Amino acid sequence: MSPEENVHNGLSKIPQALSKTQERKAVEYVEDSFMEITGAFKKRSEPSMTKLPTLTTYLDATQKLLAFILQIPPIDPSTHLRTTFLLRLTGDVMNSVPGYPPEMKELQTLLDFLDDLDQAWSAVLKNQVWDPAAGEGVDLIVPVDQIKPGDPPIQSSPVSQTERTRLRSLLVTGTAGLEEWMTRLDTNGEDYQIALQRAGLLQGFDDLFSETLSEMGTYDGSTNDPAGIEGTC
């Protein structure tokens, strides 16, 4: 049985934590995936030696890992795994994206991925189960008539303050790094923000992680949010 099937089996009609076997297989799969992506990223400048020579290929590979991590049910004692792995993925992405040359043709793909990551964090912060079909979190609801006598209580530990602080740091620092990275865009001498505006991308970068920051109580909808592109200029 594949790791995906093992995790999916933990998402039955009655939410339940992963078994020890499922958890072990999930951890092995995620760790192996991180190692594979990191190794390919380090060889990005050698197209013949890597599977991830471009930002788009990197994001595609990371998207698959993100989708897998989100399948881990937020049920103790498995809850912490989803948060821990998502923090690691977020840090890797924010550090790795600037390692590729910025190209206007890839920025929409980047925005789409970062929006998915924003939705993912919003769901995790709300302790929601991820619905892959809808691409969003749904509330964890256990029908009373499906609870059998003797079943262990279903609990979902919230994201800790330490984890929230770590996340906030990753998003603010990472977004500032993306801003610096985009100044290297080839815009024929045009200010990169004007180029983004003309391409219809500026608002998307200004609103990066708005759902996540709103859930953490740090986003007020203004364009001067510290995690937005304008706010870091």
Long-range contacts (C-beta under 8 A, 24 or more apart in sequence): 3-28, 3-29, 3-68, 4-68, 4-71, 7-68, 7-71, 7-72, 8-71, 10-71, 10-72, 10-73, 10-75, 10-78, 11-71, 11-73, 11-129, 13-146, 14-142, 14-146, 14-147, 15-73, 15-75, 15-129, 15-140, 15-142, 15-154, 16-73, 16-75, 16-154, 17-73, 17-75, 17-76, 17-77, 17-78, 17-79, 18-72, 18-73, 18-75, 18-78, 18-81, 23-78, 23-81, 26-68, 26-72, 26-81, 27-81, 29-68, 30-65, 30-68, 30-69, 30-85, 33-64, 33-65, 33-68, 34-65, 34-88, 34-89, 34-92, 36-61, 37-61, 37-62, 37-65, 37-92, 38-92, 41-96, 41-99, 44-99, 44-100, 54-100, 54-106, 55-97, 55-100, 55-103, 55-106, 55-109, 55-110, 56-106, 56-109, 58-96, 58-97, 58-100, 59-109, 59-110, 59-113, 62-89, 62-92, 62-93, 62-113, 63-113, 63-116, 65-89, 66-116, 66-117, 66-120, 67-132, 70-120, 70-123, 70-130, 70-132, 71-130, 71-132, 73-129, 74-124, 74-127, 74-128, 74-129, 74-140, 74-156, 75-140, 75-154, 75-155, 75-156, 76-155, 76-156, 76-157, 79-127, 79-156, 79-157, 80-157, 82-124, 83-124, 83-159, 83-163, 86-120, 86-121, 86-124, 87-163, 87-166, 87-167, 87-170, 89-117, 90-117, 90-121, 90-167, 90-170, 90-171, 90-174, 91-170, 91-174, 93-117, 93-174, 94-170, 94-171, 94-173, 94-174, 94-175, 94-177, 94-178, 95-174, 95-177, 97-178, 97-181, 98-177, 98-178, 98-180, 98-181, 101-184, 102-181, 102-182, 102-184, 102-185, 103-185, 103-186, 104-185, 104-186, 104-187, 104-195, 104-199, 107-182, 107-196, 107-199, 107-201, 108-201, 111-201, 111-204, 111-205, 114-208, 114-209, 115-204, 117-209, 118-208, 118-209, 118-210, 118-211, 118-212, 119-211, 121-167, 121-209, 121-211, 121-212, 121-215, 122-211, 122-212, 122-214, 122-215, 124-159, 125-159, 125-164, 125-212, 125-215, 125-216, 126-215, 127-156, 127-158, 127-159, 164-216, 167-212, 167-216, 168-213, 168-216, 168-218, 171-208, 171-209, 171-212, 171-213, 171-227, 172-226, 172-227, 175-208, 175-209, 175-227, 175-228, 175-229, 175-232, 176-232, 178-205, 178-208, 178-229, 179-205, 179-229, 179-232, 179-233, 182-229, 193-229, 193-233, 202-229, 205-229, 206-230
